[in-house]
Amino acid sequence: MGSIFRIESIEPLDDCNAWRIKLLLTADKDPELARLTHHMQSQIGSLGISSFILLLFLWGKYKEIKELGDLTPRTIPEDVKTYFSTILAASDLALGKIEDGIGQLLSVVNIRDKQSHMPRGNKLNNYRKFMLYYMQGEWDLAIKSIEEVVAIETCQTSESQQEWLGFYYMLIGKTRCRQGRYSDAMTYASKAYELCKSSLPETHPYLASCLQLILVINIIKGQTDQQSAISKEIVKVQTRSL
């Protein structure tokens, strides 16, 4: 059985490019550990392979998801394979492996024909459509699909709603940026960051992703006044998540 440590503090050492990290050993009755465990269980539901895959995705462990896909393709239960292929495609998109991602999506369902729409009202189906259109550079169709996802999400009430909306707004921001609509991209990137900041731990990789998108948009628009501050905040988030 492993031990779980909480990071008590992170501080730079003098005159060297190193950091001192103080760890605090938790106990079974640790109240903060109990709250964290309850929070994770409430988000991912009952334990199982699909919950484990979702947890990896939520924490930005895209390479680990790919490794899991390479190691266990035959051991994934049939009822999870479609879901797993969707998560693999999302990981490919995050890693920039466009062809692999398209292959994963088309292994789930054939949606090449733009006139042949998948069932509406299903968040996962619309998310698949968004990914495929984004990978193919079909920006307007990608926006339409992800906006349908947002519409479904806003009709639901759950503790995880805000962070999922933050994630989807970040995707809209990235798509608008690819379209060259930088003002719209900044609006959605800023919304995404505020939602993620208020609903996620300060170590969560989505915070860094939102800030990186904001930084890219600022650079493209030639707005240099905030670049240093944003870069420092990105480093801070990434350092906390080590």
N, C-alpha and C positions, 0 to 999 in steps of 0.2 A: 504494500500500500504506500503510495507516495505522500509527500508532505506538500502543503500549500503555503506559500509565503505571500505576504502583502508587501508592496514597496512602500517603505516608510518615508524615504527621502532620496532625492537624486541631486547631487551637487558636484560642480567641476572641481578637479584638483588643481592646485596652483602650479603654474609654469609647465604644464604638460597637457597634451590632448587626450585626457582621460577623465572619467567620471567616477565618483564614489556613490555606490548604491547601497543603502541600508535596507535590509530585509527584516520583516517581522513575522515570526512563525505563528500561524493561526492554530486554533484548537477546534475541536468538534463543536463546541458550544459558542464559537465566535459569532456574535450577532451580525457583524458586517458580512461574514462569509455566508451566514444563513440567508440574509437579504439578497445577496448576489445569486445564490443558488435558486432562491424562489423566483427572482427576476428572470433568470435563464430558463427555468422550467416553464414559466408562464408564457414565454415567447416561443419556445420550440416544442411545447407539448410533451407527450410521453416519449420516453427514450426509445431510440431505434436508429437504423441506418439513415433514414430520411431526415430525422432530427439532427443527427451528427453532421450530415452534409450541409444542412441549412446553417448550423452554427458556424461551420468553417467558412461558408460564404459570407455570413454577416460580419465576420471578423477579417474579411479580406484575405483569407488563406487560399488564394486561387491556385498557386503552384501545388499545394498539398491536395487540393481537390483533383487536379489533373493527375497527380501521382496515384491517388486512390482509384481514379478511373482506369488507369493503366494496370493496376495491380489486381483489381477485383471485378472485371467486366462480367465474368460468368457467375459470380457469387451474389450479385445484386438481385434481390427478389423481382419477379416479373412486374408486380404492381408498383415498384419504385423506379423501374428503368426509364420510363418517360420523364418522370420528375428529375431523375439524376441527369439525364441527357440535357434537360433544360438548364440545370445548374452548371453542367460542364460547358454548355454554350456560353452562358453568362461569364464564366471564368475565362474562356477563350477571348471573349470580347474585351474583358478587363486587361488581359495580357497582350492584346493586339494580334491574336492568332485568328484572323478573320476567316480564312478558308476552313480551318478546323471547326470554328464555331458554326459556319453555314452547314458543314457536313453533319454536325450533331443535331441541328435543328431539322434538317431534311430527313434525318433518320427517325425523327419523332412523327412528323406529318408533312405531307407535301403542300407547301403554301407558296410555290413559285408563281402560280397564276394569281395576279393581283385581283382578278374578278371573282376568284373563289375564296370567299372570306370564311375564316374560322368562326365558330359560334360566338356571338356577342354576349357580353355579360359575364364572361369568365376571365378573371384577372390573369391567371397563368397563361391562357391562350393569347390574350392581347399582349402580354409581356413577350411571349415567343415571337409574335408578329413584329413587335418593336425591334427586337434584336436582329431579326433577319433583314428588315428594311434598313436598319442602321448600318449593318455590315455591307449591304449592297449599295449604300449611298442614296437610298430613297428617302430623303430627309422629311418630306411632307407626309408620306405614309407612316414614317417612324413616329413623327409628332402626333399624328391622329391616333395611332395605337397606344402610345404612352399616356395620352390625355384620357383615353377610355379607361386605362388602368387607374389613373388618378380619380376619375369620377366614381369608379367602383369603390376605391379605398376611402373616399370622403363620405360614402354612405354607410360605412361600417364604423362601429365604435369599439375601440380596444386600446389598451395601454401602448401597444406598439404602433398605433396609427401614425403618430407624429414622426417617428424615425423612418417609417416606410415612405411617408410623403416626402420627407427630406431626401431620401434616396432617389425617388422618382423625379423630384424637381431637379436634382443634380443631373439626371439623364436628359431631361428637357434642356437644361442649360448647355450640356455638351453638344446636343444636336443643334441647337440654335447657333452655337459657336461655329460648328462645321458649316452651317448655312451662311455664315458671315453676318448674322444678325446679333451683333455683339451687345447692344443695349438690352435686348430681350434675354440674351444669355446671362448677362450680369444680374438681371433681376431675379432669374430663377436660381442662379448660383448663390446669391445672397440669401434668398428664402431658404434654400437647402441648408446652408450653413447655420442659420438661426434655428431652424427646426432641429437639426442634428445636435447642435450645441446645447439646446435645452432638454433634449431627451436621451442623449447618449453619454456614456462615460467619457472623460476627457482624453482617454487613451485610444478611443475608437478610430480606426483608419478612415472612416467616412469623413471625419472632420478634416483630416489632411487632404483628402480628395477634393472636398469642396474648396478649400483654400488654394489648392493647386490650380483649380479651374479659374478661380477669381484672379489669381496671379497671371495666368496665361492671357486672360481677357485684358487685364491692365497693360500687359506688355504689348499686345497687339494694338491696343488703342493709344499707346504711347503715354500712358499715365504712370509716371515714375514716382510720384510722391509717396505712394503707399507700398511700393514693392519691397523695400527693406523690412518694414514691419510685418508684412504678410509672410515673407520668407522666414523670418525669425519664428513666427508662430507655427509655421509648418514644421520646422526643426524641433520646436518644443513638443508638439503633438507626437511626432515620430519618436522622439527620445523617450517620452513617457510610455510609449507602447512597446519598448524593447523588453 
